[in-house]
Amino acid sequence: MLRAMPITRLPVRLPAHVALVGLVLVSLTGCERRRGCAGDYCGTLVFAAAGEPDILLPPVTQQQYAQDIFGQVFLKLADLGLSQNTIGDEDFQPQLAERWEWDDPLTLVFHLDPRARWQDGQSVTAADVAFTFDIYTDSLVNSPFRSSLRTISAVTTRDSLTAVFRFHARYPEMFYDAVNHLHILPAHLLRPVPRSQWRSAAFGRAPVGDGPYRFVAWKAGESVELKADSTFFLGRPHIRRLIWRFTPNLQVAVTQVIAGDADAVEVLGPPDNVKRAQAAANLALYPYRGELYGFLAFNLSTNGDTTKPHPLFGDRQLRRALTMAVDREGLRKSVWGDLAQVPPGPLARLWSIWDPETRQLPYDTAQAARMLTWLGWRDSNGDGIRDRDGQPLAFRILVPTTSALRRQYAVLLQEQFRRIGADVQLDEVEFGVFDGRTQAGRFDAAVIARQADPTPTSSLAQVWTTAGRSNAGRYASPVFDRLVDQASAAPRRDAAKALWRRAIETLNQDAPAVFLYAPDNMAAVNRRVTGVVIRPDDYWALVRTWRIPADQLTDRDRAEP
Amino acid sequence: MTAWLVRRLAAAIAIVFAVVTITFVLIHLAPGTPFGADEQHQQDPEVIARLVRQFGLDQPLPVQYVLYLRNLLRGELGQSFSQHRPVADAIADTIPPTLTLAGAALVVDFAIGLALGVYQAVRARRFGDVVLGNVALFFHSLPTFWLGLVLLLVFGQWLHVFPVGGMRDPVLCPSVTSARCLGDVLWHLALPALTLGLVGAAGTARYQRAAMLEVVGQDYVRTARAKGLRERRVLLVHALRNALLPFITLIGLAFPFLLTGAVLVETVFAWPGMGRLSVGAIFQRDYPLVTGAALVASGVVVLGSVLADVLYAVADPRIRASGGST
C-alpha cells in the first residue's frame, strides 16, 4: 500500500510546490484499503472482448458479444448439455422449464419452474413464452432466428405455468429448435414496444431478465457490468460481478488479459496469441472444440454471372486435380501448428459427426499433374504456367484483409498452385467487400471461414445444398442434397452419423472446395478462478458455477461496486 | 467585424454542408452492405431485404440524400444500423472522451512545443538547437499509431507502468466519483495524450522557434535590452508575448490534426471516443453514423478555425482594423 511521506521527512529538500504536486498525485492514485466483500460469494470477473455488443435484446441480434452477455441475463426453457447432442431431448438441461413431456409426436409441453422470477419481481409465466415466440416469428421484428422456428406452428398456454409447442412435422431435432434460439422475454415490460421499433428498443440497452445476473450499466465504448442475482432460483452465482471490457481488436484483448487488466478471453485465436498467453504465469488455458472451419471455395459459376458455369471450376476433374495439389497437412502445420486439424470435409471440431475415416481426395501432386495434362492443360510455351487453347490456367483468390490467417493461407496456396502450373493472383479486400462479392458470386476462388451451429443440420444445409443461402460457390448436387435431408431426418445419432458421412464423402468427391482447417479454441482465464468449464457452443454458459476461492480474492474482487 | 463574422460563419456552414454531402455519397458508393455477414455469422437474405426496405436503402441515392437533409433540418441524424440507437446518442457518448483526449493532447503539444521552440530560438544554430530540431523532426515524422503501439508495448505490456488501453478501471472506478477515480482516468489518459501530443509538439516547436527568431530581432526587443532588463525577462515577457500571436492560429490548426490523430490513437488505446466510433461505423457501413460523425467532426474543426480567427482579431488590433481581411 502506498503512503504519503510527510514532507518534513523528505530526504532531499524539495520546493514546496513540487512536494504539493507529489502529495496530490499520491492521494489521487492511492490504493484501496483492504475492505469490502469477503467469503464465498465475492469476486469480479472481467472479460476482455474484442468488440462491443450492438444491443442486449435476444430476438434482434446474433452478434457474439451480445449473446455472451444476454445469455447471463435471459434464460431459455432448456439448454444444451455438455454432450452437445442436439437429437432428441435427453441431453438437455432444465432452465426455465423444470420438466417437459410430449403429448403426441407433434406437441411438446413445457412446465415452467414456479420459482422463476423476473428481476423486477414478477413471476415468469407461460404467457411470456407465447409472447416470446410471437416476437421471434413476427416479420416486423425481423429476427434473424425467424427461419429457424418455421417448423413450429404455434405456441399456446395451457395455464400460467404450462406452455405448449405445436410442430408442423416430426423430426429428430424438434426439441433443439424449440429451445435453442428462444431466450424468454418479459411480456409485461416489452408488450408496449411497437413491433417495428424492436431493433432500437431502449430495453435493449438496459434489459430486465430472469437469469443468474442482473444488468447494472453499459458504458458505450467501454464496458457492460452485470451483478449476481442472489435470489436466482437455480442457485446463487458465486462470482458477484461480471464486467465485459471492450477493446478494438483481439490483440488488445489478449494483451489486457496477460497484463492482468482483464481476467478472461474466450478465444485466443492465432498461434501467436496462444504462445503469449502460455507464457503468462497468471493465466490458465482451457482448450475446447472449435465451431469454425475454413476452406478454399471454388466458384462453380462464372465470376459475376451465376447463370453460367465457371470456365475453369465448372469442370469437376479440374477441381479434383487442384484439390489434390494442395498439401493441407503442411499448410495446417505451417499456419496453425497443433491448434487446428485438417477437416475431412466441411466439418467443425464441435460436431459429433467429425469422422477422420471419411473418404477424401489424397494429396498427390503427381496424380494432380497427370490429371491436368489429361484434361489438356499443358505448359506449351515453357513459362511454367499450363495453358489450353491459348488460355492460361489462371485464376484469382479472394481473401479478406481482416484475417491474417486467411491471408497467410492464400499466399501459401498461391505457391502450391504455382508448383503445379497454375497462375494465381490474390485479391485482398476489406471484409465488407469480401462478403458482398462472395454473396454475389463475384470471385473465382475465395478463402472462406464458416462458424457452425451446434448441429450440422442447419449449417451444412445453408452452406452446401443447392437451396443453401450461404452457398457461395454455388455447389449443386441432388445426391448430396438428398443425403443431407435423410441425415437431418434420421431418428438416431448413429444412423444420422452414417448418413452425414455419406453426404460428406459425396461432396468431397465433387471437390467444390479445399477444406483447410478446423481449429480447436483456447480460452484464457486468470488462475485465481476455479471450476472453469467452457461449453463449446456457448463459451460462458456455465459462468454461474465458476468461483474465486476466498483465499484467492484480490482487492479488485472485494471492491464494492 | 460583425459582417466579417457573419461571412465567416456562412462559409463555415457551407464547408460543413459540403463535407456531409461528400461523406454521404462516398459511404453509400463504397462496396459492401450494412446488413451483411460479420466474421462469425451469415445473415439471412430475407432479413437483409427487410432491413434494406425498412431503412429506405432501396430508394435511389438522390432520394435518400434529400430525405437525409430533410431529417437533418429537423435536427434528426437518424438511427445507427450497428448500434440500434439514435446516431445523436451514439455520438454524444463519445464527445466527452474525445474532447478529454484532445484537450490533454493539446496541453502536452503546446507545453512541450512552446518550451522547445523558445529554447531552440535562444540557442539558434547552436548544438542544442540542431539536436533538438532533429529530434523534433523525428517525432513529427512518426505515424501516431506506430508511436502509440510502441508506447503501449513498452509502458503497458513490458513495464506495467500504464494500463493497456481503456479510459478507466471498470472494476475499481466505474465512474469518476472520487479524486482517486479522477487519478485513474488521468493514468489511463497519459499514454494516448502523450502519443498525440508528442507528434504535435514537434510541429509546434518549429513554429514557435521561427516566431521567436522573428521577434527577437525587432526594435522593441533591442530597446528592452538597452533599458538594461535581464535577458530572461526580455525573452519571456517582451519577446514571447508577441511571438505567441501565431499560436492562436496554431490552436485552430490543431483541431483537425487532433481529431484525425484521435481516430488512430483511440483505436490503438481502446479509448471510447468519436474516432474509434467512426472507424467501426465505416467498417460496418453504418451510413447514418458515418455521416453524423463527419458532420460533428467537420463542425468542430470549422468552429475551432472560426474561434481562432476571432481570438486573433481580439488579440491583434491590426486585424480588427482591417475587418479581419488577413
Boltz contact constraints between the chains, C-beta under 6 A:
constraints:
  - contact:
      token1: [A, 28]
      token2: [B, 179]
      max_distance: 6.0
  - contact:
      token1: [A, 28]
      token2: [B, 183]
      max_distance: 6.0
  - contact:
      token1: [A, 29]
      token2: [B, 183]
      max_distance: 6.0
  - contact:
      token1: [A, 44]
      token2: [B, 171]
      max_distance: 6.0
  - contact:
      token1: [A, 54]
      token2: [B, 82]
      max_distance: 6.0
  - contact:
      token1: [A, 54]
      token2: [B, 84]
      max_distance: 6.0
  - contact:
      token1: [A, 55]
      token2: [B, 84]
      max_distance: 6.0
  - contact:
      token1: [A, 62]
      token2: [B, 41]
      max_distance: 6.0
  - contact:
      token1: [A, 64]
      token2: [B, 40]
      max_distance: 6.0
  - contact:
      token1: [A, 142]
      token2: [B, 47]
      max_distance: 6.0
  - contact:
      token1: [A, 142]
      token2: [B, 50]
      max_distance: 6.0
  - contact:
      token1: [A, 144]
      token2: [B, 44]
      max_distance: 6.0
  - contact:
      token1: [A, 144]
      token2: [B, 47]
      max_distance: 6.0
  - contact:
      token1: [A, 147]
      token2: [B, 44]
      max_distance: 6.0
  - contact:
      token1: [A, 199]
      token2: [B, 84]
      max_distance: 6.0
  - contact:
      token1: [A, 200]
      token2: [B, 79]
      max_distance: 6.0
  - contact:
      token1: [A, 200]
      token2: [B, 84]
      max_distance: 6.0
  - contact:
      token1: [A, 200]
      token2: [B, 85]
      max_distance: 6.0
  - contact:
      token1: [A, 220]
      token2: [B, 93]
      max_distance: 6.0
  - contact:
      token1: [A, 221]
      token2: [B, 272]
      max_distance: 6.0
  - contact:
      token1: [A, 222]
      token2: [B, 167]
      max_distance: 6.0
  - contact:
      token1: [A, 222]
      token2: [B, 272]
      max_distance: 6.0
  - contact:
      token1: [A, 223]
      token2: [B, 170]
      max_distance: 6.0
  - contact:
      token1: [A, 243]
      token2: [B, 170]
      max_distance: 6.0
  - contact:
      token1: [A, 245]
      token2: [B, 170]
      max_distance: 6.0
  - contact:
      token1: [A, 247]
      token2: [B, 270]
      max_distance: 6.0
  - contact:
      token1: [A, 248]
      token2: [B, 267]
      max_distance: 6.0
  - contact:
      token1: [A, 248]
      token2: [B, 270]
      max_distance: 6.0
  - contact:
      token1: [A, 252]
      token2: [B, 165]
      max_distance: 6.0
  - contact:
      token1: [A, 252]
      token2: [B, 270]
      max_distance: 6.0
  - contact:
      token1: [A, 255]
      token2: [B, 157]
      max_distance: 6.0
  - contact:
      token1: [A, 255]
      token2: [B, 164]
      max_distance: 6.0
  - contact:
      token1: [A, 256]
      token2: [B, 164]
      max_distance: 6.0
  - contact:
      token1: [A, 259]
      token2: [B, 157]
      max_distance: 6.0
  - contact:
      token1: [A, 259]
      token2: [B, 164]
      max_distance: 6.0
  - contact:
      token1: [A, 261]
      token2: [B, 163]
      max_distance: 6.0
  - contact:
      token1: [A, 261]
      token2: [B, 164]
      max_distance: 6.0
  - contact:
      token1: [A, 432]
      token2: [B, 32]
      max_distance: 6.0
  - contact:
      token1: [A, 432]
      token2: [B, 285]
      max_distance: 6.0
  - contact:
      token1: [A, 433]
      token2: [B, 31]
      max_distance: 6.0
  - contact:
      token1: [A, 433]
      token2: [B, 32]
      max_distance: 6.0
  - contact:
      token1: [A, 435]
      token2: [B, 36]
      max_distance: 6.0
  - contact:
      token1: [A, 435]
      token2: [B, 37]
      max_distance: 6.0
  - contact:
      token1: [A, 436]
      token2: [B, 31]
      max_distance: 6.0
  - contact:
      token1: [A, 436]
      token2: [B, 32]
      max_distance: 6.0
  - contact:
      token1: [A, 436]
      token2: [B, 33]
      max_distance: 6.0
  - contact:
      token1: [A, 451]
      token2: [B, 40]
      max_distance: 6.0
  - contact:
      token1: [A, 469]
      token2: [B, 45]
      max_distance: 6.0
  - contact:
      token1: [A, 470]
      token2: [B, 42]
      max_distance: 6.0
  - contact:
      token1: [A, 556]
      token2: [B, 171]
      max_distance: 6.0
  - contact:
      token1: [A, 559]
      token2: [B, 172]
      max_distance: 6.0
